[in-house]
């Protein structure tokens, strides 16, 4: 092989390597913003505070709803010895990190006296796909979200089947056919809250003098049958247009307009938590799927195409990880700055009314003449 051919082969290999790397990065970005996080993840973690490590197995059931995360986590040594927590979390839309934490203790089995006092963990991980069909969450955990504590390495792999059965299996099995409905996820969250507040089971009422015959229940403490838990009801998710029509419009402010055009800038108000909005102008969809960030999303409107009175409605597509959905709108009109804080929930949308001043109306009429 001569020198020219060798150089061409080396360049070709370098090109193929770069192409494969780019393809993997694109796959991670596409999957990271759809639903590959939803599912069952397993691995090991060291929860021991002393010098000697003590590894627990970990099974995480992760449910993604927009940029918010729900689910449960099991720390276990066997299927009959575990502690279970309800988890909450979110996906950072800017760097793609996946964050969750042990939010509420749910139940424990054969875990001694430490089942409710064990250290809770706060996880920050990165999603990656090192090979075909392989998905991983790699990162670190902190006990009790204490940054002074030694960080614990975390390595989880996505698996097909869970070891533990619970309420979230319904969502996992029907995720693409309605199980991802926020109403379903919310109903399961409420079931877990009820389950967590139930009193602990009483000790056995077996009669020690006759082990085969249970002791009679006291007459003053009648047996009460608990109702069956309500199964989550699946209903179709609302479209953006249906959200606009059904939610109450709340007037925030009125702003005069004049000149040739107005410039509107939308920011996430306070903490960046994945808020997403749609805008309607005079009952027509202007723009949707606007992800609010620290940098502005800019909309410019020509004044000549606006009526004397105009209504701009901000509709929340999601509530982010910190409800309600809030944004800061800054309007620039003839070098004058106007500012409004907009808030939208599952029941209401924020409305701004723009009205033309007499000067602007006369100017427009003069142009038409």
ROKEDO-808812 format. One record per residue (C-alpha): x, y, z; residue in three letters. Coordinates in Angstrom, 2 decimals, decimal comma, always signed. Example, Ala and Ser with C-alpha at 12.3 -4.5 7.8 and 13.67 -1.06 7.14 Angstrom:
<recs>
[rec [+12,30; -4,50; +7,80]; Ala] [rec [+13,67; -1,06; +7,14]; Ser] 
</recs>
This chain:
<recs>
[rec [+0,00; +0,00; +0,00]; Unk] [rec [+1,54; +3,32; -1,05]; Unk] [rec [+1,64; +6,46; +1,09]; Unk] [rec [-1,35; +8,13; -0,58]; Unk] [rec [-3,62; +5,12; -0,03]; Unk] [rec [-2,50; +4,83; +3,60]; Unk] [rec [-3,42; +8,47; +4,24]; Unk] [rec [-6,85; +7,96; +2,64]; Unk] [rec [-7,54; +4,86; +4,79]; Unk] [rec [-6,55; +6,70; +7,97]; Unk] [rec [-8,81; +9,63; +7,10]; Unk] [rec [-11,69; +7,27; +6,32]; Unk] [rec [-11,32; +5,51; +9,69]; Unk] [rec [-11,23; +8,85; +11,50]; Unk] [rec [-14,37; +9,94; +9,62]; Unk] [rec [-16,21; +6,72; +10,54]; Unk] [rec [-15,19; +7,07; +14,20]; Unk] [rec [-16,46; +10,66; +14,32]; Unk] [rec [-19,70; +9,65; +12,60]; Unk] [rec [-20,33; +6,86; +15,12]; Unk] [rec [-19,66; +9,23; +18,03]; Unk] [rec [-22,03; +11,84; +16,58]; Unk] [rec [-24,73; +9,20; +16,05]; Unk] [rec [-24,48; +8,07; +19,68]; Unk] [rec [-24,69; +11,68; +20,93]; Unk] [rec [-27,74; +12,33; +18,74]; Unk] [rec [-29,37; +9,14; +20,02]; Unk] [rec [-28,81; +10,20; +23,62]; Unk] [rec [-30,30; +13,65; +22,98]; Unk] [rec [-33,35; +12,28; +21,16]; Unk] [rec [-33,99; +9,57; +23,74]; Unk] [rec [-33,25; +11,89; +26,63]; Unk] [rec [-36,15; +14,13; +25,69]; Unk] [rec [-38,65; +11,36; +24,93]; Unk] [rec [-39,27; +8,52; +27,35]; Unk] [rec [-36,27; +6,13; +27,71]; Unk] [rec [-35,97; +7,06; +31,39]; Unk] [rec [-39,34; +5,50; +32,18]; Unk] [rec [-38,75; +1,92; +33,25]; Unk] [rec [-36,94; -0,29; +35,76]; Unk] [rec [-33,30; +0,34; +36,73]; Unk] [rec [-31,13; -1,91; +38,89]; Unk] [rec [-27,69; -1,71; +40,49]; Unk] [rec [-25,83; -1,62; +43,81]; Unk] [rec [-25,08; +1,18; +46,25]; Unk] [rec [-23,07; +1,50; +49,46]; Unk] [rec [-25,28; +2,98; +52,23]; Unk] [rec [-22,80; +2,22; +55,04]; Unk] [rec [-21,51; +5,30; +56,88]; Unk] [rec [-18,50; +3,50; +58,40]; Unk] [rec [-15,16; +2,48; +56,92]; Unk] [rec [-16,29; -0,93; +55,70]; Unk] [rec [-18,66; -0,87; +52,73]; Unk] [rec [-22,08; -2,45; +52,99]; Unk] [rec [-23,67; -2,83; +49,59]; Unk] [rec [-27,43; -2,90; +49,09]; Unk] [rec [-29,09; -3,91; +45,89]; Unk] [rec [-31,19; -1,10; +44,39]; Unk] [rec [-34,24; -1,28; +42,15]; Unk] [rec [-35,59; +2,00; +40,83]; Unk] [rec [-38,95; +2,38; +39,10]; Unk] [rec [-38,75; +5,69; +37,27]; Unk] [rec [-41,77; +7,40; +35,66]; Unk] [rec [-41,15; +10,47; +33,51]; Unk] [rec [-43,94; +13,06; +33,04]; Unk] [rec [-42,58; +15,99; +31,03]; Unk] [rec [-39,45; +16,99; +32,92]; Unk] [rec [-40,79; +15,69; +36,26]; Unk] [rec [-40,00; +12,24; +37,69]; Unk] [rec [-42,04; +9,99; +40,00]; Unk] [rec [-41,78; +6,38; +41,11]; Unk] [rec [-40,33; +4,24; +43,87]; Unk] [rec [-37,00; +2,77; +44,94]; Unk] [rec [-36,23; -0,47; +46,77]; Unk] [rec [-33,04; -1,00; +48,80]; Unk] [rec [-32,83; -4,73; +49,39]; Unk] [rec [-30,67; -7,66; +50,36]; Unk] [rec [-33,26; -10,14; +49,09]; Unk] [rec [-36,83; -10,10; +47,82]; Unk] [rec [-38,00; -10,67; +51,42]; Unk] [rec [-35,76; -8,02; +53,01]; Unk] [rec [-36,14; -4,46; +51,70]; Unk] [rec [-37,00; -0,83; +52,41]; Unk] [rec [-39,13; +1,10; +49,95]; Unk] [rec [-39,31; +4,86; +49,38]; Unk] [rec [-41,44; +7,05; +47,15]; Unk] [rec [-39,14; +9,13; +44,95]; Unk] [rec [-39,47; +12,53; +43,27]; Unk] [rec [-37,17; +14,21; +40,79]; Unk] [rec [-36,69; +16,02; +37,51]; Unk] [rec [-34,69; +16,09; +34,28]; Unk] [rec [-32,57; +19,18; +33,71]; Unk] [rec [-33,48; +20,34; +30,16]; Unk] [rec [-30,16; +22,16; +29,73]; Unk] [rec [-27,49; +19,60; +30,66]; Unk] [rec [-29,66; +16,44; +30,56]; Unk] [rec [-28,80; +15,35; +34,12]; Unk] [rec [-31,32; +13,11; +35,89]; Unk] [rec [-31,97; +14,02; +39,54]; Unk] [rec [-34,15; +12,22; +42,10]; Unk] [rec [-34,33; +11,72; +45,87]; Unk] [rec [-35,94; +9,50; +48,52]; Unk] [rec [-38,99; +11,62; +49,24]; Unk] [rec [-41,20; +9,52; +51,54]; Unk] [rec [-40,73; +6,20; +53,35]; Unk] [rec [-43,45; +3,71; +52,25]; Unk] [rec [-42,76; +0,30; +53,74]; Unk] [rec [-40,09; -2,11; +54,98]; Unk] [rec [-39,74; -5,85; +55,47]; Unk] [rec [-37,18; -7,66; +57,65]; Unk] [rec [-34,99; -4,56; +57,96]; Unk] [rec [-34,75; -4,41; +61,75]; Unk] [rec [-35,32; -1,12; +63,55]; Unk] [rec [-33,70; +1,05; +60,89]; Unk] [rec [-36,48; +0,92; +58,34]; Unk] [rec [-37,71; +4,51; +58,86]; Unk] [rec [-34,54; +6,13; +60,23]; Unk] [rec [-32,14; +5,05; +57,51]; Unk] [rec [-30,37; +7,85; +55,64]; Unk] [rec [-32,27; +9,08; +52,62]; Unk] [rec [-30,35; +9,62; +49,39]; Unk] [rec [-30,21; +12,37; +46,77]; Unk] [rec [-29,05; +11,25; +43,29]; Unk] [rec [-27,61; +13,17; +40,35]; Unk] [rec [-26,81; +11,04; +37,28]; Unk] [rec [-26,18; +11,16; +33,53]; Unk] [rec [-28,09; +9,08; +31,02]; Unk] [rec [-25,95; +7,21; +28,47]; Unk] [rec [-26,20; +4,34; +26,01]; Unk] [rec [-22,78; +2,62; +25,66]; Unk] [rec [-24,08; -0,06; +23,29]; Unk] [rec [-27,10; -1,27; +21,37]; Unk] [rec [-29,97; -2,01; +23,74]; Unk] [rec [-27,96; -0,91; +26,82]; Unk] [rec [-29,01; +2,12; +28,87]; Unk] [rec [-27,23; +3,37; +31,99]; Unk] [rec [-27,56; +6,00; +34,70]; Unk] [rec [-24,14; +6,90; +36,10]; Unk] [rec [-23,45; +9,52; +38,74]; Unk] [rec [-23,30; +10,13; +42,48]; Unk] [rec [-25,55; +10,15; +45,54]; Unk] [rec [-25,44; +12,17; +48,75]; Unk] [rec [-26,91; +11,10; +52,09]; Unk] [rec [-29,65; +13,43; +53,30]; Unk] [rec [-28,59; +15,83; +50,50]; Unk] [rec [-25,62; +16,80; +52,68]; Unk] [rec [-22,82; +18,03; +50,42]; Unk] [rec [-20,28; +17,61; +53,25]; Unk] [rec [-20,84; +13,85; +53,18]; Unk] [rec [-18,68; +11,59; +51,05]; Unk] [rec [-20,29; +11,11; +47,65]; Unk] [rec [-21,46; +7,60; +46,77]; Unk] [rec [-20,88; +6,36; +43,19]; Unk] [rec [-24,07; +5,20; +41,44]; Unk] [rec [-24,24; +2,87; +38,43]; Unk] [rec [-27,66; +1,64; +37,28]; Unk] [rec [-28,65; -0,41; +34,23]; Unk] [rec [-32,12; -0,47; +32,69]; Unk] [rec [-33,76; -3,94; +32,82]; Unk] [rec [-36,86; -5,46; +31,27]; Unk] [rec [-38,63; -6,85; +34,36]; Unk] [rec [-38,86; -5,63; +37,98]; Unk] [rec [-38,09; -7,80; +40,99]; Unk] [rec [-40,77; -6,11; +43,12]; Unk] [rec [-44,43; -5,64; +42,17]; Unk] [rec [-46,22; -2,41; +43,13]; Unk] [rec [-48,65; +0,27; +41,95]; Unk] [rec [-46,28; +1,65; +39,29]; Unk] [rec [-46,40; -1,59; +37,27]; Unk] [rec [-49,69; -0,41; +35,74]; Unk] [rec [-48,00; +2,71; +34,35]; Unk] [rec [-44,97; +0,77; +33,08]; Unk] [rec [-47,09; -1,85; +31,31]; Unk] [rec [-49,50; +0,67; +29,72]; Unk] [rec [-47,20; +3,66; +29,28]; Unk] [rec [-47,75; +3,99; +25,53]; Unk] [rec [-51,52; +3,33; +25,74]; Unk] [rec [-52,62; +5,87; +28,36]; Unk] [rec [-50,60; +4,90; +31,42]; Unk] [rec [-48,55; +8,08; +31,02]; Unk] [rec [-51,65; +10,25; +31,61]; Unk] [rec [-50,83; +12,78; +34,39]; Unk] [rec [-54,20; +11,93; +35,99]; Unk] [rec [-53,14; +8,28; +36,30]; Unk] [rec [-49,76; +9,21; +37,75]; Unk] [rec [-51,41; +11,63; +40,20]; Unk] [rec [-53,92; +8,98; +41,36]; Unk] [rec [-51,08; +6,54; +42,12]; Unk] [rec [-49,20; +9,26; +44,01]; Unk] [rec [-52,30; +9,79; +46,17]; Unk] [rec [-52,59; +6,03; +46,81]; Unk] [rec [-48,98; +5,97; +48,03]; Unk] [rec [-49,63; +8,91; +50,35]; Unk] [rec [-52,64; +7,07; +51,83]; Unk] [rec [-50,60; +3,89; +52,17]; Unk] [rec [-47,83; +5,76; +53,96]; Unk] [rec [-50,27; +7,21; +56,52]; Unk] [rec [-51,89; +3,85; +57,37]; Unk] [rec [-51,17; +2,61; +60,92]; Unk] [rec [-48,68; -0,22; +61,30]; Unk] [rec [-50,03; -3,75; +61,52]; Unk] [rec [-50,71; -5,01; +65,03]; Unk] [rec [-48,88; -7,98; +66,52]; Unk] [rec [-50,43; -11,42; +66,11]; Unk] [rec [-53,48; -12,08; +68,29]; Unk] [rec [-52,64; -15,76; +68,57]; Unk] [rec [-53,55; -17,22; +71,96]; Unk] [rec [-50,23; -18,28; +73,62]; Unk] [rec [-52,00; -20,95; +75,70]; Unk] [rec [-53,44; -22,54; +72,57]; Unk] [rec [-51,29; -21,68; +69,50]; Unk] [rec [-53,75; -23,28; +67,09]; Unk] [rec [-56,68; -21,15; +68,29]; Unk] [rec [-56,55; -17,36; +67,81]; Unk] [rec [-57,54; -15,16; +70,72]; Unk] [rec [-61,01; -13,56; +70,38]; Unk] [rec [-61,11; -9,94; +69,30]; Unk] [rec [-62,15; -7,48; +72,07]; Unk] [rec [-65,81; -6,50; +71,86]; Unk] [rec [-64,92; -2,80; +72,14]; Unk] [rec [-62,70; -2,95; +69,07]; Unk] [rec [-64,87; -4,23; +66,19]; Unk] [rec [-63,20; -5,36; +62,98]; Unk] [rec [-63,47; -2,77; +60,20]; Unk] [rec [-63,09; -3,97; +56,63]; Unk] [rec [-60,91; -1,66; +54,54]; Unk] [rec [-62,27; -0,79; +51,09]; Unk] [rec [-60,41; -1,94; +48,01]; Unk] [rec [-58,01; +0,70; +46,63]; Unk] [rec [-59,35; +2,71; +43,75]; Unk] [rec [-57,80; +1,71; +40,44]; Unk] [rec [-56,40; +4,62; +38,44]; Unk] [rec [-58,76; +5,91; +35,78]; Unk] [rec [-57,26; +6,48; +32,36]; Unk] [rec [-58,45; +9,50; +30,42]; Unk] [rec [-57,01; +11,02; +27,25]; Unk] [rec [-54,58; +13,90; +27,70]; Unk] [rec [-55,86; +17,33; +26,69]; Unk] [rec [-54,54; +19,01; +23,57]; Unk] [rec [-53,11; +22,54; +23,75]; Unk] [rec [-56,31; +23,88; +22,18]; Unk] [rec [-58,46; +22,05; +24,76]; Unk] [rec [-56,33; +23,47; +27,58]; Unk] [rec [-56,86; +26,97; +26,13]; Unk] [rec [-60,64; +26,58; +25,88]; Unk] [rec [-61,33; +24,89; +29,23]; Unk] [rec [-59,09; +26,93; +31,53]; Unk] [rec [-60,10; +30,20; +33,12]; Unk] [rec [-58,39; +33,31; +31,70]; Unk] [rec [-57,03; +35,59; +34,42]; Unk] [rec [-56,20; +39,18; +33,41]; Unk] [rec [-52,75; +40,17; +34,67]; Unk] [rec [-52,21; +43,61; +33,14]; Unk] [rec [-53,14; +45,96; +30,28]; Unk] [rec [-50,42; +47,51; +28,10]; Unk] [rec [-50,81; +50,34; +25,55]; Unk] [rec [-49,23; +49,77; +22,13]; Unk] [rec [-48,11; +52,15; +19,41]; Unk] [rec [-45,44; +52,44; +16,75]; Unk] [rec [-44,60; +49,84; +14,12]; Unk] [rec [-44,00; +46,69; +16,20]; Unk] [rec [-43,80; +45,34; +19,72]; Unk] [rec [-41,19; +42,91; +21,06]; Unk] [rec [-42,12; +40,39; +23,76]; Unk] [rec [-39,50; +38,45; +25,72]; Unk] [rec [-40,42; +35,43; +27,86]; Unk] [rec [-38,18; +34,04; +30,64]; Unk] [rec [-38,63; +31,37; +33,29]; Unk] [rec [-39,43; +33,24; +36,49]; Unk] [rec [-37,30; +32,29; +39,54]; Unk] [rec [-35,73; +28,80; +39,33]; Unk] [rec [-35,27; +27,14; +35,91]; Unk] [rec [-37,34; +23,95; +36,31]; Unk] [rec [-38,48; +22,93; +32,82]; Unk] [rec [-41,63; +25,07; +32,41]; Unk] [rec [-43,13; +24,86; +28,92]; Unk] [rec [-45,87; +27,17; +27,56]; Unk] [rec [-48,04; +27,98; +24,53]; Unk] [rec [-49,18; +31,43; +23,41]; Unk] [rec [-52,58; +32,34; +21,94]; Unk] [rec [-53,27; +35,72; +20,36]; Unk] [rec [-56,91; +36,73; +19,91]; Unk] [rec [-58,09; +33,11; +20,29]; Unk] [rec [-55,59; +31,77; +17,72]; Unk] [rec [-52,53; +29,63; +18,50]; Unk] [rec [-49,46; +31,84; +18,06]; Unk] [rec [-46,70; +29,48; +19,24]; Unk] [rec [-46,46; +26,23; +21,23]; Unk] [rec [-43,81; +24,10; +22,94]; Unk] [rec [-41,91; +27,13; +24,25]; Unk] [rec [-39,37; +25,94; +26,84]; Unk] [rec [-38,74; +28,77; +29,30]; Unk] [rec [-35,08; +29,41; +30,09]; Unk] [rec [-32,82; +32,05; +31,60]; Unk] [rec [-32,32; +33,37; +28,05]; Unk] [rec [-35,40; +35,00; +26,45]; Unk] [rec [-37,80; +33,51; +23,93]; Unk] [rec [-38,59; +36,49; +21,67]; Unk] [rec [-41,85; +37,17; +19,83]; Unk] [rec [-42,27; +40,22; +17,56]; Unk] [rec [-45,72; +41,45; +16,53]; Unk] [rec [-46,43; +44,12; +13,87]; Unk] [rec [-48,79; +46,74; +15,26]; Unk] [rec [-50,57; +47,18; +11,92]; Unk] [rec [-51,84; +43,58; +12,11]; Unk] [rec [-53,29; +44,04; +15,59]; Unk] [rec [-56,77; +45,26; +16,47]; Unk] [rec [-57,61; +48,07; +18,84]; Unk] [rec [-57,92; +45,52; +21,67]; Unk] [rec [-55,90; +42,30; +21,73]; Unk] [rec [-55,66; +39,43; +24,20]; Unk] [rec [-52,48; +37,36; +24,59]; Unk] [rec [-52,99; +34,16; +26,62]; Unk] [rec [-50,18; +32,11; +28,20]; Unk] [rec [-51,18; +28,43; +28,62]; Unk] [rec [-49,05; +26,08; +30,74]; Unk] [rec [-48,21; +22,88; +28,85]; Unk] [rec [-46,69; +21,45; +32,05]; Unk] [rec [-46,01; +22,66; +35,57]; Unk] [rec [-42,26; +21,92; +35,62]; Unk] [rec [-40,73; +20,42; +38,75]; Unk] [rec [-41,85; +23,38; +40,92]; Unk] [rec [-45,54; +24,26; +40,29]; Unk] [rec [-47,14; +26,54; +39,24]; Unk] [rec [-45,79; +27,42; +35,79]; Unk] [rec [-44,47; +30,98; +36,04]; Unk] [rec [-42,82; +33,22; +33,47]; Unk] [rec [-41,54; +36,77; +33,27]; Unk] [rec [-42,71; +38,73; +30,22]; Unk] [rec [-40,87; +41,91; +29,22]; Unk] [rec [-42,43; +44,02; +26,46]; Unk] [rec [-40,59; +46,75; +24,54]; Unk] [rec [-42,91; +49,25; +22,84]; Unk] [rec [-41,50; +52,48; +21,37]; Unk] [rec [-38,40; +52,10; +23,60]; Unk] [rec [-40,63; +51,82; +26,69]; Unk] [rec [-40,16; +48,73; +28,87]; Unk] [rec [-43,14; +46,95; +30,42]; Unk] [rec [-42,86; +43,95; +32,75]; Unk] [rec [-45,41; +41,35; +33,89]; Unk] [rec [-45,20; +38,17; +35,97]; Unk] [rec [-47,42; +35,48; +34,44]; Unk] [rec [-48,69; +32,41; +36,29]; Unk] [rec [-50,54; +29,44; +34,80]; Unk] [rec [-51,91; +26,27; +36,42]; Unk] [rec [-53,99; +23,26; +35,40]; Unk] [rec [-57,12; +25,39; +35,94]; Unk] [rec [-56,14; +28,89; +34,79]; Unk] [rec [-54,15; +30,76; +32,14]; Unk] [rec [-52,57; +34,22; +32,30]; Unk] [rec [-53,95; +36,97; +30,04]; Unk] [rec [-52,35; +40,25; +28,92]; Unk] [rec [-54,49; +42,81; +27,11]; Unk] [rec [-52,81; +45,10; +24,57]; Unk] [rec [-54,77; +48,18; +23,42]; Unk] [rec [-53,88; +50,76; +20,84]; Unk] [rec [-53,51; +54,36; +21,91]; Unk] [rec [-55,25; +57,16; +19,97]; Unk] [rec [-51,93; +58,17; +18,45]; Unk] [rec [-51,31; +54,65; +17,15]; Unk] [rec [-54,82; +54,35; +15,66]; Unk] [rec [-54,53; +57,71; +13,87]; Unk] [rec [-51,12; +56,73; +12,48]; Unk] [rec [-52,47; +53,48; +11,13]; Unk] [rec [-55,47; +55,25; +9,51]; Unk] [rec [-53,08; +57,74; +7,87]; Unk] [rec [-51,06; +54,92; +6,32]; Unk] [rec [-54,21; +53,34; +4,92]; Unk] [rec [-55,27; +56,63; +3,33]; Unk] 
</recs>
